[in-house]
Amino acid sequence: MYKLLAKLNKLLLPSFTKQGLDISKAKKWQMAIIGYRAYVTKRALGN
Protein backbone atom coordinates (compact mmCIF):
# COMPACT_ATOMS: atom_id res chain seq x y z
CA MET A 1 0.00 0.00 0.00
CA TYR A 2 2.79 2.45 0.87
CA LYS A 3 4.60 1.76 -2.39
CA LEU A 4 1.48 2.85 -4.28
CA LEU A 5 1.19 5.96 -2.12
CA ALA A 6 4.85 6.79 -2.76
CA LYS A 7 4.31 6.59 -6.52
CA LEU A 8 1.20 8.79 -6.30
CA ASN A 9 3.12 11.30 -4.17
CA LYS A 10 5.85 11.49 -6.77
CA LEU A 11 3.30 12.24 -9.48
CA LEU A 12 0.96 14.58 -7.61
CA LEU A 13 2.89 16.43 -4.91
CA PRO A 14 5.52 19.08 -5.61
CA SER A 15 9.20 18.28 -5.13
CA PHE A 16 10.67 20.99 -2.95
CA THR A 17 14.19 19.66 -3.47
CA LYS A 18 14.02 20.41 -7.18
CA GLN A 19 12.66 23.87 -6.39
CA GLY A 20 15.61 24.58 -4.08
CA LEU A 21 13.45 25.23 -1.03
CA ASP A 22 15.33 26.18 2.14
CA ILE A 23 13.84 24.07 4.95
CA SER A 24 14.35 26.83 7.52
CA LYS A 25 12.17 29.17 5.43
CA ALA A 26 9.46 26.63 4.55
CA LYS A 27 5.86 27.42 5.37
CA LYS A 28 3.80 25.16 7.60
CA TRP A 29 1.95 23.54 4.69
CA GLN A 30 5.25 22.85 2.95
CA MET A 31 6.66 21.25 6.10
CA ALA A 32 3.51 19.11 6.37
CA ILE A 33 3.99 17.84 2.81
CA ILE A 34 7.69 17.17 3.43
CA GLY A 35 6.88 15.22 6.59
CA TYR A 36 4.12 13.25 4.89
CA ARG A 37 6.33 12.34 1.94
CA ALA A 38 9.16 11.29 4.27
CA TYR A 39 6.81 9.10 6.32
CA VAL A 40 5.34 7.38 3.26
CA THR A 41 8.78 6.86 1.70
CA LYS A 42 10.17 5.39 4.92
CA ARG A 43 7.24 3.00 5.20
CA ALA A 44 7.45 2.02 1.51
CA LEU A 45 11.16 1.18 1.81
CA GLY A 46 10.63 -0.73 5.04
CA ASN A 47 8.17 -3.24 3.54
N, C-alpha and C positions, 0 to 999 in steps of 0.2 A: 504494500500500500504506500509506503513512504517513497519507494522508488518512483512510482507514478506521480506522487505529489512533487517530487524533486524535478521531474521532467516538465510538469506543468508550470512550476515556479520559474524555470529557466525560460520558458516561452512567454509567460504572461507578466512577470514582475520585472521591474527595471533592475539593471545591474549597476550598482553604485560604484563598483570598482572601475568599470570602464569609463564612467563619468568623472572619475578622479575626485570623488567626494571625500572630504576630510571628516573623519569620524567625530572629532571634537566639535565640529560645527554642524553636525547633522541635526535635523529637526526630530521631534518625537516620533512622528509617523515614519520617518526614514529609519530610525533606530528600531522601531517595531518590525519593519519589514526585514531588516538585517538580522535581527534576532530570530524571527520566524524562519527565514531561509537557512540560517545556521542550524537551528534545531532539526528541521526536516532533513537537511543534508547529513547531519550526524546520525540520525536514526536510519536513513537510507543506507549509509555505509556500514552501519553496525549489523544489519540483517543479512 
